């Protein structure tokens, strides 16, 4: 599966595309950081972000888009812009029918490094290791976007298997109930 | 001038179109509240909001879009969705080249009621009075969207005149300096 990870932000918006499956080596397809100037009006900056994400979705045709879940308790001065950029990323994917998943920073840190409290540097080192890169992608927004994509491949894949197992179980129970009902007639 | 006011929100997003000029009676063109279910995923809800705002911009061709400025200090449980919806409204306008203005709740209250601390009911009553409606539009999101549009017509118009005056003054000073420079040669 191919996943576009988006680390949303107004000033720097990380985008990373990773291809792979659980239990198999992962491959980085591309990584980039969209930048917009604080001297520009917010609506114009959001349009720049929209265009950048749209272009990558068109180019890389991801099976899913993973966006960092933004919390209201984050840094107040930037959280509004981050929330707006995350909304744009979600809409870019959802209006094409591409599934969107939100992962929290702790989930991402735990997935790639084994600890929900890993620092930026540790995340970067693990991303480089998992994607077999010479060094951590810079800036941190680039590493974070790739880490989101990796997290989604691992968690999303596991979640998909759980969902499939639950659906199978439900279907088996439904069939059994139907048989019992037919037998009692 | 015709202004689309947007009171952003994930569950209820108010939209109101008002036509008018400063010092002349204002006319309500249309008002509506987009609703999305909390049972749906946020990306899907944002797409619904995007489609609704896009449809109104296409239908009413506003000269400007006025969006409520969202603050991080607002209610934490809803502020992320509100910020995301406001980002969508901004992008819908900005990608068509329509100017976007943000007005704070206090600015809107002060503009329509004379007090930055007016309550929802007062705002509704003043909106009805200014637009010559029988009663305040319900729910409050509808009144708030219209109040945003009214605020923009009044403030935006004044701001445009100030900008024009400043530009004229600057141009006069520049011409004077150019003349002095020419004279000193």
Contacts between the chains, C-beta under 8 A, distances in Angstrom:
chain1	res1	chain2	res2	distance
A	41	B	94	7.8
A	41	B	100	7.2
A	42	B	90	6.3
A	42	B	102	7.7
A	43	B	90	3.8
A	43	B	91	6.6
A	43	B	93	6.4
A	43	B	94	3.6
A	43	B	100	4.2
A	44	B	94	5.7
A	46	B	87	5.5
A	46	B	90	5.6
A	46	B	91	4.8
A	46	B	94	6.8
A	47	B	91	5.6
A	47	B	94	4.7
A	47	B	95	4.9
A	50	B	91	5.6
A	50	B	95	7.0
A	70	B	80	6.0
A	71	B	80	7.5
A	72	B	72	6.8
A	72	B	76	4.2
A	72	B	77	7.9
A	72	B	79	5.2
A	72	B	80	5.7
A	73	B	76	7.2
A	76	B	72	4.2
A	76	B	73	7.3
A	77	B	72	8.0
A	79	B	72	5.2
A	79	B	83	7.7
A	80	B	70	6.1
A	80	B	71	7.6
A	80	B	72	5.8
A	80	B	83	5.0
A	83	B	79	7.7
A	83	B	80	5.0
A	83	B	83	3.6
A	83	B	84	5.5
A	83	B	87	7.2
A	84	B	83	5.5
A	84	B	84	6.4
A	84	B	86	6.7
A	84	B	87	3.0
A	84	B	90	7.4
A	85	B	87	7.1
A	86	B	84	6.6
A	87	B	46	5.5
A	87	B	83	7.2
A	87	B	84	3.0
A	87	B	85	7.2
A	87	B	87	4.6
A	87	B	88	5.8
A	88	B	87	5.8
A	88	B	88	7.4
A	88	B	91	6.2
A	90	B	42	6.3
A	90	B	43	3.8
A	90	B	46	5.6
A	90	B	84	7.4
A	91	B	43	6.6
A	91	B	46	4.8
A	91	B	47	5.6
A	91	B	50	5.6
A	91	B	88	6.2
A	93	B	43	6.4
A	94	B	41	7.8
A	94	B	43	3.6
A	94	B	44	5.7
A	94	B	46	6.7
A	94	B	47	4.7
A	95	B	47	4.9
A	95	B	50	7.0
A	100	B	41	7.2
A	100	B	43	4.2
A	102	B	42	7.7
